Amino acid sequence: MKTQSDEKQKIRIQNGTSGSLTVVVEPSANEYALAPGTHIELAEEGGRPGNVLEVEVRDRSVAVYGRPGAKITVHRDGVELP
């Protein structure tokens, strides 16, 4: 039985508002600030098959929940962020 997925998923989050936006990556709770007009990209690899990335929009933030067991990396302008 397959327990990890070979799927890779990417998502770009663009701040189209006039104020700052915080992106929270769960379950690590890492936070990334987005100035107006900027974006970051999240890449997810692995995780349980059949699950998807989940995005929750909040007042001044966006939370991204990865699949259980997945590794999520965050990039800005092609550079991986810690």
C-alpha positions in Angstrom: 0.0 0.0 0.0 1.3 3.4 -1.0 1.7 5.8 2.0 3.6 8.7 0.4 2.6 10.5 -2.8 5.1 11.4 -5.5 2.9 14.3 -6.5 4.3 17.8 -6.5 2.0 20.8 -6.2 2.8 24.5 -6.5 0.8 27.5 -5.6 1.5 31.3 -6.0 0.0 33.7 -3.5 -0.2 37.3 -4.8 -1.0 40.2 -2.5 -3.5 42.2 -4.5 -4.5 44.4 -1.5 -3.3 47.9 -0.6 -1.9 46.6 2.8 0.5 44.0 4.1 -0.6 40.4 4.1 0.9 37.5 6.1 1.1 34.0 4.7 1.2 31.3 7.4 2.4 27.8 6.3 1.0 25.0 8.5 1.7 22.9 10.4 5.1 24.6 11.0 3.4 28.0 11.6 6.2 29.8 9.6 5.0 33.3 8.6 6.0 35.3 5.5 5.1 39.0 5.0 3.9 40.1 1.6 4.0 43.8 0.7 1.3 45.0 -1.7 1.8 43.8 -5.2 4.3 41.1 -4.3 4.0 37.3 -4.3 5.6 34.1 -3.0 5.4 30.5 -4.3 4.9 27.4 -2.3 6.0 24.0 -3.5 4.8 20.8 -1.8 6.2 17.4 -2.3 5.2 14.1 -0.8 2.4 13.6 1.6 -0.6 11.3 1.8 -2.1 10.4 -1.6 -5.5 11.8 -2.3 -5.1 14.9 -0.1 -4.8 18.5 -1.4 -3.3 21.7 -0.3 -5.9 23.7 1.6 -5.9 27.5 1.6 -7.8 29.6 4.2 -8.3 33.3 3.6 -8.4 35.4 6.8 -8.7 39.2 7.4 -5.0 40.1 6.9 -3.5 36.7 6.3 -3.7 33.5 4.3 -3.0 30.1 5.9 -1.8 27.2 3.7 -2.2 23.7 5.1 0.0 21.0 3.5 -0.9 17.4 3.1 0.1 15.2 6.1 3.7 14.1 5.7 4.5 16.6 2.9 7.4 19.0 2.7 6.6 22.6 1.8 9.2 25.0 0.5 8.6 28.7 0.1 10.3 30.8 -2.6 10.4 34.5 -3.3 12.0 35.7 -6.6 13.3 32.1 -7.2 15.1 32.0 -3.8 14.1 29.5 -1.2 13.2 31.1 2.1 13.9 29.6 5.5 
